[in-house]
Amino acid sequence: MGEPVSFRLPEETDRMLEELSKEEVKDKSEIVRELLAIGIKEKKIQRAIKLYLDGKVTMWKAARVAGLSLWQMIEVMRERKIEAQYGLRELEEDLKALKE
């Protein structure tokens, strides 16, 4: 599977994991793996949005950083009410990326 990782959890977090484990009829390890996957995906999206808002990447490149399609990234931005910053430079870069 993968490399074992150990860490200490606050009691409250452990209690919540226990509750989720019982509710979903899964062991805590499985719940932790699912939560980590969700957290990693969200962290990648947040990083991509920051790069985009800082003007360091185009929407196309932000989608790549986030591990999403361009259309998925556009939808994420729409859901989070982030306005597109799209000008000639972004258009040129996106057209170049389409040719790759």
Backbone as CSV, one residue per row, in Angstrom:
resi,resn,N_x,N_y,N_z,CA_x,CA_y,CA_z,C_x,C_y,C_z
1,MET,0.828,-1.190,0.000,0.000,0.000,0.000,0.866,1.245,0.000
2,GLY,1.316,1.645,1.135,2.136,2.838,1.245,2.927,2.781,2.530
3,GLU,3.670,3.821,2.755,4.506,3.882,3.947,3.663,4.271,5.158
4,PRO,3.818,3.541,6.269,3.070,3.908,7.478,3.551,5.248,8.022
5,VAL,2.611,6.028,8.521,2.911,7.328,9.100,2.231,7.375,10.468
6,SER,2.952,7.892,11.438,2.313,8.016,12.751,2.397,9.465,13.210
7,PHE,1.375,9.891,13.917,1.336,11.233,14.462,0.319,11.269,15.591
8,ARG,0.434,12.249,16.436,-0.484,12.407,17.561,-1.630,13.329,17.156
9,LEU,-2.819,12.960,17.587,-3.995,13.768,17.310,-4.537,14.346,18.609
10,PRO,-5.060,15.547,18.535,-5.768,16.060,19.709,-6.955,15.139,20.016
11,GLU,-7.319,15.049,21.277,-8.412,14.160,21.687,-9.696,14.444,20.913
12,GLU,-10.006,15.720,20.712,-11.233,16.094,19.998,-11.221,15.559,18.562
13,THR,-10.092,15.669,17.892,-9.967,15.170,16.521,-10.128,13.654,16.493
14,ASP,-9.507,12.987,17.449,-9.624,11.526,17.533,-11.072,11.120,17.782
15,ARG,-11.761,11.855,18.626,-13.168,11.565,18.903,-14.013,11.728,17.633
16,MET,-13.749,12.788,16.880,-14.493,13.009,15.640,-14.200,11.899,14.623
17,LEU,-12.958,11.447,14.576,-12.613,10.331,13.690,-13.359,9.063,14.086
18,GLU,-13.439,8.823,15.381,-14.187,7.661,15.884,-15.651,7.740,15.452
19,GLU,-16.243,8.924,15.590,-17.644,9.116,15.200,-17.831,8.853,13.706
20,LEU,-16.951,9.436,12.888,-17.037,9.202,11.444,-16.867,7.730,11.118
21,SER,-15.956,7.089,11.794,-15.681,5.682,11.575,-16.933,4.844,11.831
22,LYS,-17.619,5.135,12.918,-18.846,4.398,13.248,-19.965,4.715,12.264
23,GLU,-20.127,6.003,11.934,-21.192,6.420,11.017,-21.032,5.793,9.638
24,GLU,-19.809,5.728,9.157,-19.558,5.240,7.802,-19.160,3.771,7.766
25,VAL,-19.090,3.149,8.921,-18.706,1.743,9.064,-17.384,1.479,8.324
26,LYS,-16.392,2.278,8.694,-15.044,2.155,8.145,-14.067,2.272,9.297
27,ASP,-12.863,1.713,9.104,-11.886,1.890,10.177,-11.283,3.294,10.109
28,LYS,-10.708,3.721,11.220,-10.176,5.081,11.295,-9.109,5.338,10.245
29,SER,-8.301,4.336,9.949,-7.246,4.525,8.948,-7.835,4.893,7.590
30,GLU,-8.917,4.239,7.227,-9.558,4.524,5.946,-10.137,5.944,5.932
31,ILE,-10.747,6.331,7.034,-11.292,7.685,7.144,-10.166,8.718,7.028
32,VAL,-9.056,8.473,7.719,-7.919,9.407,7.661,-7.390,9.508,6.233
33,ARG,-7.263,8.377,5.530,-6.784,8.417,4.135,-7.730,9.231,3.256
34,GLU,-9.040,9.050,3.440,-10.011,9.812,2.657,-9.906,11.308,2.954
35,LEU,-9.800,11.638,4.237,-9.698,13.046,4.620,-8.411,13.686,4.106
36,LEU,-7.331,12.930,4.138,-6.066,13.453,3.603,-6.177,13.709,2.101
37,ALA,-6.803,12.791,1.387,-6.969,12.973,-0.064,-7.788,14.227,-0.350
38,ILE,-8.862,14.419,0.408,-9.697,15.615,0.240,-8.898,16.870,0.570
39,GLY,-8.147,16.820,1.658,-7.347,17.972,2.071,-6.254,18.319,1.080
40,ILE,-5.599,17.296,0.541,-4.537,17.541,-0.446,-5.118,18.165,-1.705
41,LYS,-6.259,17.642,-2.149,-6.902,18.202,-3.345,-7.265,19.669,-3.109
42,GLU,-7.841,19.970,-1.948,-8.218,21.350,-1.623,-6.994,22.244,-1.531
43,LYS,-5.922,21.757,-0.931,-4.692,22.550,-0.801,-4.125,22.888,-2.180
44,LYS,-4.166,21.929,-3.110,-3.683,22.183,-4.472,-4.536,23.248,-5.158
45,ILE,-5.841,23.191,-4.936,-6.742,24.185,-5.522,-6.445,25.565,-4.934
46,GLN,-6.281,25.638,-3.616,-5.966,26.915,-2.974,-4.656,27.490,-3.504
47,ARG,-3.657,26.631,-3.672,-2.356,27.087,-4.200,-2.523,27.625,-5.620
48,ALA,-3.286,26.912,-6.438,-3.515,27.333,-7.818,-4.237,28.676,-7.865
49,ILE,-5.226,28.853,-7.021,-5.966,30.119,-6.980,-5.042,31.264,-6.566
50,LYS,-4.219,31.033,-5.564,-3.278,32.074,-5.123,-2.324,32.462,-6.253
51,LEU,-1.764,31.465,-6.936,-0.868,31.753,-8.059,-1.590,32.554,-9.132
52,TYR,-2.839,32.189,-9.395,-3.635,32.877,-10.405,-3.913,34.326,-9.987
53,LEU,-4.369,34.502,-8.745,-4.690,35.848,-8.273,-3.463,36.734,-8.167
54,ASP,-2.296,36.126,-7.914,-1.042,36.886,-7.863,-0.510,37.185,-9.264
55,GLY,-1.200,36.692,-10.292,-0.788,36.948,-11.666,0.410,36.127,-12.110
56,LYS,0.709,35.055,-11.383,1.879,34.237,-11.713,1.569,33.146,-12.726
57,VAL,0.296,32.780,-12.840,-0.100,31.767,-13.813,-1.423,32.164,-14.457
58,THR,-1.670,31.612,-15.618,-2.956,31.805,-16.290,-3.956,30.824,-15.698
59,MET,-5.201,30.972,-16.081,-6.238,30.036,-15.630,-5.881,28.616,-16.060
60,TRP,-5.374,28.480,-17.262,-4.994,27.170,-17.800,-3.932,26.519,-16.910
61,LYS,-2.909,27.291,-16.585,-1.830,26.754,-15.741,-2.318,26.512,-14.316
62,ALA,-3.198,27.363,-13.831,-3.772,27.150,-12.496,-4.526,25.821,-12.456
63,ALA,-5.244,25.531,-13.521,-5.965,24.256,-13.592,-4.995,23.089,-13.515
64,ARG,-3.874,23.205,-14.197,-2.855,22.145,-14.155,-2.292,21.973,-12.746
65,VAL,-1.986,23.099,-12.087,-1.458,23.059,-10.716,-2.468,22.367,-9.797
66,ALA,-3.739,22.658,-9.995,-4.799,22.101,-9.148,-5.126,20.654,-9.505
67,GLY,-4.657,20.203,-10.658,-4.988,18.846,-11.086,-6.402,18.745,-11.632
68,LEU,-6.884,19.847,-12.204,-8.240,19.904,-12.741,-8.203,20.231,-14.226
69,SER,-9.320,19.973,-14.896,-9.441,20.436,-16.275,-9.689,21.942,-16.233
70,LEU,-9.508,22.596,-17.354,-9.761,24.037,-17.419,-11.196,24.342,-17.017
71,TRP,-12.141,23.539,-17.503,-13.557,23.786,-17.211,-13.862,23.565,-15.734
72,GLN,-13.223,22.577,-15.130,-13.409,22.363,-13.691,-12.855,23.544,-12.900
73,MET,-11.700,24.058,-13.325,-11.089,25.195,-12.642,-11.973,26.427,-12.766
74,ILE,-12.523,26.643,-13.927,-13.434,27.770,-14.128,-14.627,27.642,-13.193
75,GLU,-15.150,26.436,-13.051,-16.288,26.196,-12.161,-15.916,26.448,-10.699
76,VAL,-14.736,26.010,-10.285,-14.262,26.261,-8.915,-14.182,27.768,-8.668
77,MET,-13.620,28.490,-9.619,-13.491,29.943,-9.475,-14.879,30.595,-9.398
78,ARG,-15.802,30.119,-10.216,-17.157,30.673,-10.204,-17.817,30.412,-8.846
79,GLU,-17.700,29.187,-8.346,-18.293,28.827,-7.053,-17.727,29.677,-5.921
80,ARG,-16.458,30.021,-6.024,-15.796,30.805,-4.972,-15.858,32.303,-5.248
81,LYS,-16.619,32.653,-6.278,-16.843,34.057,-6.638,-15.539,34.811,-6.904
82,ILE,-14.639,34.160,-7.614,-13.370,34.772,-7.997,-13.487,35.176,-9.462
83,GLU,-13.328,36.456,-9.714,-13.480,36.959,-11.077,-12.263,36.605,-11.915
84,ALA,-12.526,36.295,-13.173,-11.450,35.972,-14.110,-10.626,37.214,-14.393
85,GLN,-9.318,37.022,-14.411,-8.390,38.088,-14.780,-7.820,37.672,-16.125
86,TYR,-8.499,38.065,-17.171,-8.144,37.551,-18.482,-7.864,38.687,-19.439
87,GLY,-6.645,38.695,-19.930,-6.251,39.716,-20.879,-5.529,39.080,-22.064
88,LEU,-4.882,39.902,-22.841,-4.193,39.439,-24.037,-3.091,38.432,-23.698
89,ARG,-2.332,38.702,-22.636,-1.242,37.788,-22.248,-1.795,36.396,-21.928
90,GLU,-2.894,36.356,-21.174,-3.487,35.066,-20.806,-4.013,34.330,-22.042
91,LEU,-4.620,35.079,-22.940,-5.119,34.470,-24.172,-3.974,33.863,-24.976
92,GLU,-2.895,34.601,-25.123,-1.739,34.105,-25.875,-1.155,32.851,-25.225
93,GLU,-1.040,32.857,-23.901,-0.492,31.693,-23.200,-1.425,30.486,-23.315
94,ASP,-2.720,30.725,-23.214,-3.670,29.622,-23.334,-3.671,29.041,-24.745
95,LEU,-3.579,29.900,-25.759,-3.520,29.410,-27.137,-2.236,28.607,-27.366
96,LYS,-1.150,29.075,-26.801,0.133,28.345,-26.902,0.002,26.967,-26.222
97,ALA,-0.613,26.938,-25.051,-0.773,25.679,-24.323,-1.660,24.702,-25.074
98,LEU,-2.649,25.213,-25.785,-3.532,24.344,-26.563,-2.776,23.646,-27.699
99,LYS,-1.759,24.330,-28.224,-0.990,23.767,-29.336,-0.009,22.696,-28.875
100,GLU,0.310,22.675,-27.569,1.302,21.709,-27.034,0.767,20.309,-27.035
